[in-house]
Amino acid sequence: MKLFDVYPLNNITVVKAKGSYIWDENGLQYLDLYGGHAVISIGHTHPHYVQRVTEQLNKLGFYSNSVKLPIQEELATKLGKISGRETYQLFLCNSGAEANENALKLASFHTGRKKIVAFTKSFHGRTSLAVAVTDNPAIVAPVNQTPNVIFLPFNDEASLEACFRAQGNEIAAVIVEGIQGVGGINVARESFLQKIRSLCTEHGSVFIADSVQCGYGRTGKFFSHDYANVDADIYSMAKGMGNGFPVAGILIAPHLHSKHGMLGTTFGGNPLACAAALAVLEVIESEKLMDNAKRIGDHIQSELKSIPELQNVRGKGLMIGFDVPESLKDLRKNLLFNQNIFTGEAKPNIIRLLPSLALNKKDVDQFLESIREEIHAPALNQ
Ligand SMILES: Cc1ncc(COP(=O)(O)O)c(C=O)c1O
């Protein structure tokens, strides 16, 4: 049997990782500023994480949601505290798409409505409703197409107002990333998020803050939406939550009520996933990684802004993007194969940095030296 070929692969075989570094099968070391797509939050194979997951595996690897699993309560308490959302409720699942799927479903159950507002350049996942609110027709199968989704321009308060004025009483939810990731690191304006909050409150709609990529401390605040000083009704989380262990969840405001059987999953909230998620929160707290993300992220941004070839350096904390001119379109590839540095990309010529929140200054300086070298020596690489 062969693998279903859906991923364009870099010709690199990764076999080992530690902190912000990964190694290939030949022992070649790479600096990882991509984190396997914003997943590695506390650093690869962090000792506390390895120990907590190993201990849990030796105690109880799995049981289903038909019995009490106290580690779920432990995670909910810790998450409530660190996110400043102690009154919220936690539903655990397995991936970002599943988190958004459940958030959207819950909003529809709660309001009894069908319409969802989403925005241009959004990415919310690939399951049926998550992909329907994703602004990329190429990945929407005919069966996922629905007239219930209204796409509006991102950061455009006037069109949001007009939409609510026309059909506010039909809108179940507005779903928005605090910083669009796949869309190319587009930061939601604070006034835009505040407008979503006030319109949702006025019309009884549910504000869903997709924090799958921009959340979990990456921007220096637990949720990037927190920069706007708003409380969403539901936060979806995944990627950085388990530092690589598949775990996801939604935080649900107290006025949204649960009912037995309303949502469910076999693997969601399994003890191993909870142990991984707890280890991540413990390390974020003990190593002050949110402060680190902000400090190191600000440093990277100000240094990148001093490189004239790079345009529109943007983002918050350790979620950074910049535009690369057409003449340097191979920059990302050259960083990978000439300098052994992993970065992310977005269309058309955008480089994304999504490193571990524990990234240190020495590694940043190496990256800055390498990127300057690649920019100024493009002829050598052809
Ligand atoms: C903002 C956002 N939401 C949802 C998802 C989907 O997450 P997953 O791939 O875990 O289903 C992603 C993945 O890139 C994302 O960036």
The ligand as a Gaussian input file, in Angstrom:
#p B3LYP/6-31G(d) Opt

LIG

0 1
 C       -6.911000      29.208000      12.373000
 C       -7.032000      27.734000      12.128000
 N       -8.185000      27.122000      12.432000
 C       -8.341000      25.795000      12.240000
 C       -7.329000      25.019000      11.713000
 C       -7.526000      23.538000      11.510000
 O       -6.783000      22.814000      12.429000
 P       -6.489000      21.247000      12.201000
 O       -5.548000      21.145000      11.053000
 O       -5.925000      20.785000      13.498000
 O       -7.811000      20.603000      11.908000
 C       -6.112000      25.623000      11.371000
 C       -4.994000      24.827000      10.786000
 O       -4.088000      25.325000      10.195000
 C       -5.966000      27.018000      11.580000
 O       -4.818000      27.658000      11.262000

